[in-house]
Amino acid sequence: MSAQAQDQHPSRIVIVVGVDLSNVSEHLLEQTRTLIRPVDEAEVHVVRVVRPEPPLLRLVRPKDERDAGVVHQVKNAQWALERLSASLVHNPRTRVIMHTPIGSPAVELARIAAKVGADLIIIEAHEHDGREPHRVFHRSVADVIASTAPCTVLTLRTPRRVAEGPTSSAARA
């Protein structure tokens, strides 16, 4: 196929972006916007997975209010996604779809990516300080997503602040 024939086909990408509404979420969507800027058509699925209510809480609540907590969390997540995704919506070449499924983040992100035929999943990476001993024996959500996703997974985190003063490489020299 010649270069001229390739230019006739618009570039297109489908991305699933998993956010947890932490301080990393805005950075994640900003990086997504930068990533899709040169693409002719982009379809971005912004996902905030809501965890189900604990079984004990479901037993305590009256039957007619069993899912009241989850319904409230879903509504809050939808509002937050609309606010966060506003910067993506301004581009007419970009279609933004928001999802607020209930379940496990790793399972739901992989499921949505498979359903929409995603080319890429972008997720947040968080720093853990090691003071959480129970995390030593658990796989990270990012690890589970990377091993079960039907496409490439990109993890992003906010950049570390550069220490004031001379750079560490200059100090070593």
Backbone as CSV, one residue per row, in Angstrom:
resi,resn,N_x,N_y,N_z,CA_x,CA_y,CA_z,C_x,C_y,C_z
1,MET,0.853,-1.178,0.000,0.000,0.000,0.000,0.898,1.241,0.000
2,SER,0.627,2.161,-0.871,1.455,3.352,-0.974,1.152,4.324,0.166
3,ALA,2.061,5.257,0.369,1.874,6.260,1.424,0.660,7.125,1.137
4,GLN,0.407,7.399,-0.162,-0.739,8.222,-0.513,-2.046,7.495,-0.193
5,ALA,-2.107,6.186,-0.426,-3.309,5.407,-0.118,-3.530,5.340,1.391
6,GLN,-2.451,5.262,2.155,-2.579,5.233,3.605,-3.138,6.542,4.136
7,ASP,-2.773,7.662,3.517,-3.252,8.965,3.958,-4.754,9.131,3.754
8,GLN,-5.327,8.358,2.836,-6.744,8.476,2.545,-7.605,7.852,3.646
9,HIS,-7.039,6.951,4.424,-7.779,6.308,5.506,-7.537,7.074,6.807
10,PRO,-8.599,7.566,7.422,-8.393,8.310,8.673,-7.911,7.383,9.787
11,SER,-7.030,7.904,10.627,-6.568,7.117,11.767,-7.658,7.112,12.833
12,ARG,-7.789,5.983,13.521,-8.839,5.825,14.523,-8.288,5.018,15.683
13,ILE,-8.694,5.382,16.888,-8.268,4.646,18.070,-9.435,4.562,19.061
14,VAL,-9.518,3.422,19.728,-10.509,3.221,20.784,-9.732,2.981,22.075
15,ILE,-9.988,3.836,23.057,-9.255,3.777,24.329,-10.241,3.642,25.484
16,VAL,-9.892,2.781,26.432,-10.627,2.677,27.692,-9.730,3.285,28.761
17,VAL,-10.250,4.269,29.473,-9.483,4.951,30.518,-10.142,4.649,31.859
18,GLY,-9.421,3.972,32.734,-9.944,3.645,34.064,-9.483,4.664,35.079
19,VAL,-10.430,5.327,35.725,-10.096,6.326,36.734,-10.710,5.930,38.074
20,ASP,-10.068,6.355,39.142,-10.636,6.096,40.471,-10.984,7.394,41.194
21,LEU,-10.974,8.502,40.450,-11.337,9.822,40.960,-10.365,10.341,42.014
22,SER,-9.138,9.812,42.003,-8.111,10.326,42.904,-7.443,11.521,42.231
23,ASN,-6.404,12.040,42.860,-5.702,13.190,42.294,-4.949,12.841,41.008
24,VAL,-4.784,11.565,40.705,-4.098,11.139,39.488,-5.043,11.188,38.281
25,SER,-6.353,11.165,38.520,-7.337,11.071,37.439,-7.247,12.228,36.437
26,GLU,-7.100,13.453,36.911,-7.001,14.592,36.000,-5.756,14.491,35.129
27,HIS,-4.655,14.085,35.731,-3.409,13.900,34.976,-3.597,12.809,33.918
28,LEU,-4.286,11.750,34.269,-4.528,10.641,33.357,-5.325,11.092,32.135
29,LEU,-6.365,11.871,32.344,-7.174,12.357,31.226,-6.427,13.414,30.405
30,GLU,-5.583,14.189,31.056,-4.760,15.160,30.331,-3.795,14.430,29.389
31,GLN,-3.195,13.355,29.869,-2.290,12.556,29.040,-3.048,11.850,27.921
32,THR,-4.280,11.427,28.199,-5.113,10.804,27.170,-5.408,11.817,26.066
33,ARG,-5.730,13.032,26.447,-5.998,14.095,25.474,-4.769,14.336,24.589
34,THR,-3.594,14.338,25.182,-2.356,14.512,24.423,-2.138,13.339,23.465
35,LEU,-2.443,12.151,23.927,-2.261,10.946,23.121,-3.179,10.919,21.894
36,ILE,-4.415,11.388,22.042,-5.367,11.323,20.924,-5.323,12.548,20.012
37,ARG,-4.589,13.564,20.389,-4.541,14.806,19.603,-4.208,14.562,18.124
38,PRO,-3.198,13.765,17.769,-2.873,13.599,16.340,-3.785,12.615,15.593
39,VAL,-4.680,11.953,16.292,-5.541,10.939,15.686,-6.764,11.607,15.054
40,ASP,-7.170,11.100,13.874,-8.329,11.671,13.182,-9.627,11.443,13.953
41,GLU,-9.845,10.224,14.424,-11.051,9.884,15.173,-10.657,9.109,16.426
42,ALA,-11.220,9.511,17.550,-10.942,8.817,18.806,-12.252,8.514,19.520
43,GLU,-12.304,7.331,20.075,-13.438,6.946,20.907,-12.849,6.617,22.280
44,VAL,-13.210,7.427,23.270,-12.634,7.284,24.603,-13.741,6.851,25.567
45,HIS,-13.529,5.718,26.198,-14.470,5.202,27.193,-13.855,5.460,28.561
46,VAL,-14.429,6.398,29.303,-13.931,6.741,30.631,-14.728,5.901,31.632
47,VAL,-14.013,5.126,32.437,-14.655,4.153,33.320,-14.287,4.408,34.771
48,ARG,-15.298,4.460,35.607,-15.121,4.495,37.070,-15.915,3.322,37.611
49,VAL,-15.210,2.302,38.080,-15.867,1.108,38.601,-16.245,1.344,40.056
50,VAL,-17.502,1.079,40.374,-18.015,1.214,41.738,-18.021,-0.169,42.367
51,ARG,-17.435,-0.271,43.518,-17.421,-1.568,44.212,-18.800,-1.860,44.798
52,PRO,-19.223,-3.124,44.774,-20.524,-3.476,45.361,-20.507,-3.285,46.877
53,GLU,-21.699,-3.137,47.434,-21.786,-2.996,48.887,-21.347,-4.290,49.562
54,PRO,-20.739,-4.178,50.737,-20.367,-5.378,51.482,-21.629,-6.167,51.864
55,PRO,-21.543,-7.502,51.894,-22.718,-8.325,52.223,-23.358,-7.965,53.562
56,LEU,-22.566,-7.646,54.572,-23.117,-7.312,55.883,-24.007,-6.076,55.800
57,LEU,-23.580,-5.077,55.058,-24.376,-3.861,54.899,-25.689,-4.169,54.182
58,ARG,-25.643,-5.083,53.241,-26.868,-5.460,52.520,-27.858,-6.154,53.445
59,LEU,-27.357,-6.895,54.428,-28.238,-7.586,55.372,-28.912,-6.620,56.333
60,VAL,-28.211,-5.555,56.704,-28.702,-4.619,57.704,-29.760,-3.673,57.138
61,ARG,-29.629,-3.303,55.881,-30.557,-2.346,55.275,-31.918,-2.977,55.011
62,PRO,-32.966,-2.165,55.045,-34.289,-2.673,54.656,-34.272,-3.143,53.200
63,LYS,-35.137,-4.108,52.873,-35.145,-4.693,51.531,-35.313,-3.659,50.423
64,ASP,-36.153,-2.645,50.642,-36.397,-1.660,49.597,-35.240,-0.673,49.420
65,GLU,-34.256,-0.704,50.307,-33.092,0.194,50.206,-31.786,-0.584,50.064
66,ARG,-31.833,-1.831,49.601,-30.649,-2.688,49.548,-29.486,-2.081,48.777
67,ASP,-29.767,-1.494,47.631,-28.684,-0.958,46.802,-28.571,0.559,46.875
68,ALA,-29.133,1.154,47.913,-29.142,2.619,48.020,-27.728,3.194,48.020
69,GLY,-26.809,2.564,48.721,-25.438,3.067,48.774,-24.754,3.001,47.427
70,VAL,-24.929,1.904,46.706,-24.309,1.742,45.393,-24.926,2.714,44.390
71,VAL,-26.238,2.883,44.444,-26.905,3.825,43.545,-26.354,5.230,43.761
72,HIS,-26.165,5.611,45.009,-25.598,6.928,45.331,-24.169,7.033,44.795
73,GLN,-23.360,5.981,44.970,-21.983,5.996,44.477,-21.933,6.099,42.954
74,VAL,-22.844,5.409,42.272,-22.892,5.451,40.812,-23.247,6.860,40.339
75,LYS,-24.235,7.481,40.976,-24.620,8.846,40.597,-23.464,9.820,40.818
76,ASN,-22.778,9.694,41.949,-21.619,10.555,42.213,-20.510,10.321,41.189
77,ALA,-20.280,9.060,40.839,-19.245,8.732,39.858,-19.601,9.310,38.493
78,GLN,-20.878,9.233,38.102,-21.298,9.789,36.813,-21.082,11.297,36.776
79,TRP,-21.435,11.973,37.845,-21.229,13.416,37.912,-19.739,13.751,37.811
80,ALA,-18.913,13.016,38.549,-17.472,13.272,38.539,-16.869,12.982,37.160
81,LEU,-17.331,11.922,36.497,-16.826,11.603,35.165,-17.196,12.681,34.152
82,GLU,-18.406,13.198,34.258,-18.810,14.282,33.363,-17.901,15.494,33.541
83,ARG,-17.598,15.823,34.788,-16.722,16.961,35.073,-15.303,16.698,34.559
84,LEU,-14.768,15.519,34.849,-13.408,15.193,34.437,-13.265,15.078,32.914
85,SER,-14.285,14.547,32.258,-14.213,14.291,30.820,-14.529,15.513,29.974
86,ALA,-14.900,16.616,30.590,-15.292,17.814,29.841,-14.208,18.265,28.869
87,SER,-12.952,18.136,29.249,-11.870,18.584,28.367,-11.751,17.709,27.128
88,LEU,-12.142,16.449,27.212,-12.094,15.560,26.059,-13.244,15.827,25.091
89,VAL,-14.375,16.255,25.613,-15.589,16.430,24.817,-15.481,17.622,23.868
90,HIS,-14.644,18.579,24.141,-14.541,19.785,23.315,-14.010,19.509,21.912
91,ASN,-13.374,18.394,21.694,-12.845,18.061,20.382,-13.926,17.336,19.577
92,PRO,-14.350,17.869,18.414,-15.418,17.235,17.643,-15.027,15.878,17.057
93,ARG,-13.734,15.594,16.986,-13.280,14.308,16.456,-13.250,13.225,17.519
94,THR,-13.581,13.581,18.732,-13.502,12.642,19.841,-14.892,12.333,20.379
95,ARG,-15.177,11.077,20.484,-16.438,10.620,21.081,-16.109,10.073,22.464
96,VAL,-16.766,10.618,23.484,-16.508,10.206,24.865,-17.736,9.491,25.416
97,ILE,-17.523,8.288,25.930,-18.594,7.499,26.533,-18.177,7.210,27.974
98,MET,-19.075,7.463,28.903,-18.767,7.254,30.314,-19.466,5.989,30.824
99,HIS,-18.732,5.221,31.623,-19.252,3.976,32.182,-19.066,3.986,33.698
100,THR,-20.067,3.511,34.414,-19.953,3.359,35.876,-20.484,1.977,36.275
101,PRO,-19.784,0.915,35.871,-20.244,-0.419,36.241,-19.991,-0.710,37.715
102,ILE,-20.661,-1.719,38.218,-20.494,-2.157,39.600,-19.762,-3.490,39.571
103,GLY,-18.667,-3.590,40.325,-17.920,-4.843,40.361,-16.463,-4.635,40.693
104,SER,-15.641,-5.537,40.196,-14.200,-5.490,40.404,-13.564,-4.635,39.299
105,PRO,-12.713,-3.670,39.648,-12.109,-2.816,38.625,-11.377,-3.594,37.525
106,ALA,-10.592,-4.576,37.891,-9.837,-5.334,36.890,-10.768,-6.081,35.939
107,VAL,-11.777,-6.723,36.474,-12.714,-7.491,35.655,-13.526,-6.576,34.747
108,GLU,-14.033,-5.487,35.301,-14.887,-4.581,34.537,-14.120,-3.844,33.439
109,LEU,-12.904,-3.412,33.720,-12.124,-2.724,32.686,-11.801,-3.664,31.528
110,ALA,-11.415,-4.898,31.840,-11.133,-5.878,30.787,-12.407,-6.205,30.002
111,ARG,-13.530,-6.311,30.686,-14.806,-6.621,30.027,-15.205,-5.503,29.067
112,ILE,-15.123,-4.264,29.525,-15.495,-3.128,28.675,-14.542,-3.019,27.486
113,ALA,-13.254,-3.228,27.724,-12.272,-3.160,26.629,-12.586,-4.205,25.558
114,ALA,-12.937,-5.406,25.974,-13.290,-6.453,25.008,-14.576,-6.099,24.268
115,LYS,-15.546,-5.585,25.004,-16.849,-5.251,24.417,-16.745,-4.162,23.343
116,VAL,-15.932,-3.138,23.576,-15.837,-2.011,22.642,-14.709,-2.177,21.623
117,GLY,-13.946,-3.267,21.720,-12.835,-3.480,20.800,-11.715,-2.483,20.999
118,ALA,-11.348,-2.256,22.254,-10.342,-1.243,22.585,-8.967,-1.600,22.030
119,ASP,-8.255,-0.566,21.621,-6.868,-0.706,21.199,-5.920,-0.557,22.383
120,LEU,-6.403,0.122,23.436,-5.545,0.468,24.561,-6.390,0.709,25.804
121,ILE,-5.876,0.260,26.952,-6.458,0.604,28.246,-5.431,1.472,28.960
122,ILE,-5.880,2.598,29.476,-5.004,3.480,30.249,-5.521,3.501,31.677
123,ILE,-4.630,3.215,32.624,-5.027,3.181,34.033,-4.052,3.986,34.873
124,GLU,-4.486,4.273,36.079,-3.683,5.023,37.037,-2.763,4.077,37.800
125,ALA,-1.564,4.514,38.050,-0.645,3.777,38.913,-0.456,4.616,40.164
126,HIS,-0.522,3.981,41.290,-0.381,4.692,42.560,0.867,4.229,43.285
127,GLU,1.464,5.151,43.987,2.622,4.837,44.818,2.143,4.175,46.111
128,HIS,2.812,3.112,46.507,2.502,2.461,47.774,3.764,2.500,48.618
129,ASP,3.600,2.897,49.850,4.769,3.124,50.692,5.244,1.892,51.457
130,GLY,4.599,0.764,51.315,5.039,-0.443,51.986,4.552,-0.573,53.412
131,ARG,3.793,0.410,53.892,3.281,0.351,55.260,1.987,-0.450,55.337
132,GLU,1.587,-1.023,54.221,0.350,-1.800,54.181,0.721,-3.275,54.017
133,PRO,0.935,-4.003,55.117,1.427,-5.381,55.022,0.480,-6.316,54.271
134,HIS,-0.821,-6.047,54.310,-1.755,-6.926,53.614,-1.580,-6.862,52.093
135,ARG,-0.983,-5.802,51.571,-0.785,-5.665,50.126,0.360,-6.528,49.611
136,VAL,1.208,-7.021,50.500,2.346,-7.828,50.086,1.875,-9.098,49.370
137,PHE,0.779,-9.663,49.788,0.305,-10.924,49.235,-0.793,-10.753,48.189
138,HIS,-1.109,-9.532,47.824,-2.151,-9.270,46.831,-1.527,-8.755,45.539
139,ARG,-2.078,-9.199,44.420,-1.661,-8.650,43.139,-2.290,-7.277,42.994
140,SER,-1.576,-6.369,42.380,-2.132,-5.036,42.173,-3.220,-5.106,41.108
141,VAL,-4.110,-4.134,41.147,-5.171,-4.048,40.142,-4.530,-3.909,38.761
142,ALA,-3.466,-3.116,38.657,-2.781,-2.927,37.375,-2.235,-4.254,36.849
143,ASP,-1.694,-5.085,37.723,-1.154,-6.384,37.328,-2.264,-7.298,36.817
144,VAL,-3.394,-7.311,37.497,-4.514,-8.158,37.074,-5.054,-7.681,35.724
145,ILE,-5.199,-6.372,35.562,-5.690,-5.833,34.291,-4.721,-6.196,33.163
146,ALA,-3.436,-5.999,33.398,-2.440,-6.280,32.367,-2.441,-7.744,31.951
147,SER,-2.734,-8.644,32.874,-2.714,-10.065,32.531,-4.033,-10.573,31.961
148,THR,-5.112,-9.814,32.082,-6.411,-10.277,31.577,-6.966,-9.428,30.440
149,ALA,-6.374,-8.296,30.168,-6.909,-7.373,29.160,-6.746,-7.929,27.750
150,PRO,-7.700,-7.601,26.871,-7.621,-8.054,25.487,-6.749,-7.147,24.601
151,CYS,-6.099,-6.155,25.207,-5.297,-5.208,24.440,-4.144,-4.712,25.310
152,THR,-3.378,-3.792,24.786,-2.247,-3.210,25.506,-2.748,-2.373,26.672
153,VAL,-1.995,-2.403,27.782,-2.346,-1.622,28.969,-1.207,-0.647,29.256
154,LEU,-1.567,0.620,29.401,-0.608,1.669,29.713,-0.922,2.197,31.100
155,THR,0.059,2.158,32.003,-0.159,2.705,33.340,0.578,4.038,33.436
156,LEU,-0.110,5.021,33.969,0.453,6.356,34.133,0.353,6.765,35.593
157,ARG,1.291,7.552,36.023,1.226,8.141,37.363,1.650,9.590,37.241
158,THR,1.347,10.361,38.259,1.786,11.754,38.221,3.301,11.774,38.353
159,PRO,3.948,12.677,37.646,5.406,12.732,37.731,5.852,13.144,39.128
160,ARG,6.950,12.569,39.551,7.514,12.950,40.849,8.072,14.349,40.756
161,ARG,7.969,15.082,41.828,8.484,16.447,41.864,10.005,16.410,41.859
162,VAL,10.591,17.282,41.098,12.043,17.365,41.035,12.533,18.051,42.297
163,ALA,13.497,17.448,42.928,14.036,18.019,44.165,14.717,19.353,43.864
164,GLU,14.594,20.260,44.791,15.237,21.561,44.619,16.745,21.405,44.739
165,GLY,17.478,22.249,44.063,18.933,22.193,44.120,19.481,21.461,42.909
166,PRO,20.779,21.092,42.987,21.412,20.440,41.841,20.790,19.070,41.574
167,THR,20.822,18.650,40.320,20.249,17.350,39.968,21.094,16.252,40.580
168,SER,20.481,15.127,40.790,21.199,14.029,41.436,22.356,13.517,40.575
169,SER,22.209,13.550,39.225,23.305,13.084,38.374,24.483,14.053,38.448
170,ALA,24.210,15.363,38.556,25.281,16.354,38.668,25.979,16.225,40.018
171,ALA,25.221,15.887,41.028,25.805,15.764,42.368,26.719,14.556,42.449
172,ARG,26.399,13.473,41.652,27.227,12.261,41.682,28.534,12.464,40.933
173,ALA,28.557,13.352,39.960,29.740,13.516,39.100,30.905,14.115,39.806
